[in-house]
Amino acid sequence: MNHDSSKRNRRAVKTAVIYARFSCSKQREASIEDQVRVCHEWCQRNGYAIVAEYSDHAMSGRTDERPDFQRMISNAGESDIVLVYMMDRFSRNEYDAPIYKRELERHGVRLVSALEAIPDSPEGVIYEKLLEGLAACESMKTSVRTKRGMKGNALKCMHNGVKVFGYSFGHDGRYVVNEQEAPLVRECFEHRLNGDSINSIAANLASRGVKTYTGRPCSGTMVCAMLHNEKYIGTYRWGDVEIPNGMPCIVDKETFLSVQGVKGRKVRANESWGTFPLSGKAVCAGCGHNLVGVSGRNHAEVKYEYYRCKHCKLVRPVRADWLESEIASHLREVLSNRKESLRVATLVAKSEKAGEIERRKSRANELLEKAQTGLSNILKAVEEGILAPGTKELIAELEAQRDRAELDLRMIKEERTFSEEDFADFLQCGRSLNDAALLKAFVWQVLVSDEEVTVTLNYENKKGEPEILSLVRPDSVWLPIGKSGRTFMAYSTGVVMIRFQR
């Protein structure tokens, strides 16, 4: 006889522990009280003394990660039975239920339902398994209905309980701008555009008391997610649902897209670091790796910034100001030619017309056709007297899909036609942009070797091939030996190298 059995034999009164649970925060708190009350009444009728009560609030029965449930299992043996309101309160998972019931049985404890009279006979085993199966089945059906309802809400751009910093929930279930938080969101984007690091932005917000929705101080993770969240430019997303202009904007699209390409600059005491606009575009011709922007000082403490390959020594570093200004100068020369600017504008117009607009129109027509077909089939079924469960929800979902598709088609039709002349004017005005802006807009790749620099632009030439610019790298010159006994070799591009005298 084991220890648990001997303890129960010494007890004169039959004992029970009560376990209660409700599934989600949307259910009323009183449901726990109701379950416990019914279990107390059952114990009084059947002569059981209650030794403990366990309850899990807003915890799904499909998982066993419930604190009080696990505590009850670990304390198995303190009572003769575990009493639940109904079997589905114990578990709604077809695998968990038999595993944990077996664990209770190992300690001589039975699982009993207060409302379901399960006979203590071989037939009772079948009935109990049936109840477990029904609980698991009902849980799956509830999950399907919930997801279907939430997708219907998403098609109407409703929040579905998803919190986003900068927004609040409106009375109609949609997102509205939170006027206290939205300025902080805009501030994050402004700081990032200025080159501030994500961690420095987060530290600034945390010092001012900004917290996550879980109550923790603002972190780099929160700021990073914020800077990449398309909801701030009005794009609603939930699952596979994506609706442009589905919610109010906090940040304009131009700022959002600009921030995506920003890399935070290094910050060190008494030091000003460059932004290196060709970072990620400049490539080493020797090994194919990206060149990185680095800084160094010569014997006279003059600082130089240059692009260098950290993976090989086959290509000399190149002075950043020479490389950037030379490419920008050639670009301004190209843009000064009206004929060339107009040709670039024509290429962009063709790409836009043949690409994105047609894809959007095709997608909208496809969704509209599916919605209309679905509504037509439901109407035929209703006329024949067939009314399946969930028909109303499905109709609402299809109507929302139809309305959204029709709205998209109207928006595409009403969009302003792309003007090649206007865009050519814009390109020619771009001559006045600073070097960094020109490089960002026009340069796709810069291949650097010791002899030349080959620049591939973001558009094609008349032959349908990528437009190429070629720059010749100047020869190197030697500087005198410094006081430290080192020889400084400086190329006329301005890069400083150090060779030690032996």
Secondary structure, DSSP 8 states (H G I E B T S, - for coil): --HHHHHHHH-SSEEEEEEEE---TTS-THHHHHHHHHHHHHHHHHTEEEEEEEEESS--TT-S--HHHHHHHHTTTSSSEEEESSHHHH---TTHHHHHHHHHHHTT-EEEESSS---SSHHHHHHHHHHHHHHHHHHHHHHHHHHHHHHHHHHTTB-TT---TTEEE-TTSBEEE-TTTHHHHHHHHHHHHTT--HHHHHHHHHHTT-B-TTS-B--HHHHHHHHT-GGGGT-EEETTEEETT-S--SS-HHHHHHHHT-------TT------TTTTTEEETTT--B-EEEEEE-TT--EEEEEE-SS-SSS--EEHHHHHHHHHHHHHHHHT-HHHHHHHHHHHHHHHHHTHHHHHHHHHHHHHHHHHHHHHHHHHHHHTT---TTHHHHHHHHHHHHHHHHHHHHHHHHS----HHHHHHHHHHGGGS-HHHHHHHHEEEEEE-SSEEEEEEEEE-TTSSEEEEEEE---EEEEEE-TTSEEEEEETT--EEEEE--
